[in-house]
Amino acid sequence: MTSTEDLKPPTSEGGVLAGDGTTTTAVPHPEDGSSSSSFIDKEKMELDDDAAAAENVLSNYTEEEVMNMGRAYAREHNFDEELFAKAAAIARSPTQFNSMQHLSDDDKASLYHEQEHPWSLPKKLYWLAATASMAAAVLVLIVTLG
């Protein structure tokens, strides 16, 4: 007996064309090396690959040049010049902050915490988001039922 997978035409990408026009592609499982069939948006995958391959424009400049650019921007907009200089250097090479001499130990500790715990936000912020979401849901009910 043949499965429905055998009856679907293959695509040029090596996947199988599903009934709704999307492509079914075998996706490897990292744990055991096996694969399963899954619907994948090929255009989204290509965009993600392009974004990952995009070069950091700031890496074309030296750390000092980038810091000077940050200071100039801060000066123009009346911000803290040294803070923007540090931020520009970090933006140039975000994974290398431990080797940056101009950062204090507190700055490095904060950056490490941000890197390791990206969802570590104040509880009040989560409370605010939940409350605003509930208020929006109530408003929708009032508008649609009222």
Backbone torsions as a table, in degrees:
resi	resn	phi	psi	omega
1	MET	NA	133.2	-179.8
2	THR	-91.2	146.3	178.1
3	SER	-86.2	167.4	178.2
4	THR	-66.3	-25.7	177.5
5	GLU	-62.9	-35.9	-179.0
6	ASP	-69.0	-25.8	-175.7
7	LEU	-86.8	-14.3	-177.5
8	LYS	-86.0	140.9	-177.4
9	PRO	-71.0	140.1	176.4
10	PRO	-74.0	155.0	177.2
11	THR	-103.6	170.8	-179.3
12	SER	-67.7	-20.9	-179.5
13	GLU	-83.3	-3.5	179.2
14	GLY	97.0	-3.1	178.5
15	GLY	-92.8	-171.6	178.8
16	VAL	-118.7	135.4	-179.1
17	LEU	-76.3	122.6	179.0
18	ALA	-84.7	168.7	-177.6
19	GLY	-61.8	-28.0	-177.3
20	ASP	-92.8	9.3	177.1
21	GLY	93.8	-9.8	177.8
22	THR	-83.0	166.4	-178.1
23	THR	-105.9	133.6	175.1
24	THR	-93.6	127.9	-177.6
25	THR	-131.4	144.3	177.1
26	ALA	-72.9	126.6	-179.3
27	VAL	-111.3	121.0	-177.9
28	PRO	-70.6	143.5	174.2
29	HIS	-95.4	126.2	-175.4
30	PRO	-68.2	-23.5	-175.3
31	GLU	-70.7	-50.2	-171.8
32	ASP	-118.5	0.0	177.7
33	GLY	81.6	-5.4	178.5
34	SER	-76.4	176.4	177.9
35	SER	-137.6	158.7	176.6
36	SER	-134.1	161.5	179.3
37	SER	-84.4	135.5	-176.0
38	SER	-149.8	149.7	177.0
39	PHE	-84.0	125.0	-178.2
40	ILE	-128.9	132.8	176.0
41	ASP	-82.3	107.5	-175.3
42	LYS	-61.3	-38.4	-179.6
43	GLU	-64.2	-40.6	179.5
44	LYS	-65.5	-39.7	177.7
45	MET	-61.3	-41.6	-179.8
46	GLU	-65.6	-39.7	178.3
47	LEU	-64.9	-41.7	178.7
48	ASP	-63.3	-40.4	178.3
49	ASP	-64.5	-41.2	178.7
50	ASP	-63.7	-41.6	-180.0
51	ALA	-65.5	-39.8	180.0
52	ALA	-68.2	-32.4	-178.5
53	ALA	-84.5	-11.3	-178.6
54	ALA	-62.5	139.0	-178.4
55	GLU	-84.4	143.9	174.5
56	ASN	-73.0	115.4	-176.2
57	VAL	-59.4	-34.2	-177.9
58	LEU	-68.2	-19.8	179.3
59	SER	-69.8	-10.8	176.4
60	ASN	-76.3	-12.1	-178.2
61	TYR	-111.3	158.1	175.0
62	THR	-75.0	163.9	179.6
63	GLU	-59.9	-40.5	179.8
64	GLU	-65.7	-40.8	178.0
65	GLU	-62.4	-42.7	179.9
66	VAL	-65.6	-41.1	178.7
67	MET	-63.8	-40.0	176.7
68	ASN	-64.6	-36.9	176.7
69	MET	-64.2	-40.7	177.5
70	GLY	-64.8	-42.0	177.4
71	ARG	-62.6	-42.5	-179.5
72	ALA	-63.5	-42.5	178.4
73	TYR	-62.9	-45.5	-180.0
74	ALA	-63.4	-40.8	179.1
75	ARG	-62.7	-42.3	-179.0
76	GLU	-64.9	-32.4	-175.6
77	HIS	-110.1	13.3	177.7
78	ASN	58.4	48.0	174.9
79	PHE	-110.3	174.9	177.7
80	ASP	-69.4	113.4	-174.4
81	GLU	-64.4	-43.3	-177.6
82	GLU	-69.5	-35.6	177.1
83	LEU	-62.6	-44.0	179.5
84	PHE	-70.4	-31.3	176.3
85	ALA	-65.1	-45.0	177.7
86	LYS	-63.3	-44.3	-179.1
87	ALA	-62.2	-39.2	179.2
88	ALA	-65.2	-41.1	179.0
89	ALA	-65.0	-39.0	178.6
90	ILE	-68.1	-39.9	178.5
91	ALA	-64.2	-29.7	179.3
92	ARG	-65.9	-42.7	178.9
93	SER	-145.9	82.3	-172.7
94	PRO	-63.0	-26.5	-178.0
95	THR	-86.9	-6.1	-176.5
96	GLN	-103.8	20.1	-173.6
97	PHE	-64.4	-25.1	-179.9
98	ASN	-67.0	-24.0	-178.2
99	SER	-96.9	4.7	-179.1
100	MET	-84.0	119.3	-175.4
101	GLN	-69.8	-29.0	-175.1
102	HIS	-79.1	-8.0	178.7
103	LEU	-91.0	138.1	177.1
104	SER	-77.2	168.1	177.8
105	ASP	-63.0	-35.4	176.9
106	ASP	-64.6	-41.2	177.5
107	ASP	-60.9	-45.5	-179.0
108	LYS	-65.3	-39.2	178.4
109	ALA	-65.1	-40.6	178.1
110	SER	-65.1	-42.5	179.0
111	LEU	-65.7	-39.1	177.2
112	TYR	-63.0	-44.9	179.3
113	HIS	-61.2	-41.8	179.2
114	GLU	-64.4	-38.0	-179.5
115	GLN	-69.9	-41.7	-176.3
116	GLU	-83.7	-25.0	-177.3
117	HIS	-132.5	70.2	-174.0
118	PRO	-66.0	-20.4	-179.7
119	TRP	-100.0	17.1	-179.8
120	SER	-83.1	82.4	-178.6
121	LEU	-114.3	161.2	178.7
122	PRO	-60.9	142.6	-179.5
123	LYS	-60.0	-32.4	179.1
124	LYS	-62.6	-32.8	179.3
125	LEU	-67.9	-42.9	176.0
126	TYR	-63.2	-41.7	178.7
127	TRP	-60.7	-43.8	179.3
128	LEU	-61.9	-44.6	179.8
129	ALA	-63.2	-42.7	179.6
130	ALA	-66.0	-43.5	-179.6
131	THR	-64.7	-44.2	179.1
132	ALA	-63.9	-37.6	177.9
133	SER	-64.9	-43.1	178.0
134	MET	-64.9	-39.9	178.7
135	ALA	-63.5	-39.6	178.0
136	ALA	-65.3	-40.2	178.5
137	ALA	-64.2	-42.0	177.8
138	VAL	-63.7	-41.5	179.1
139	LEU	-61.6	-41.6	178.0
140	VAL	-62.0	-43.4	178.8
141	LEU	-62.6	-42.2	-179.5
142	ILE	-63.7	-43.7	-177.8
143	VAL	-68.4	-42.5	-176.3
144	THR	-77.3	-35.1	-178.4
145	LEU	-93.7	-19.2	-173.6
146	GLY	-89.5	NA	NA
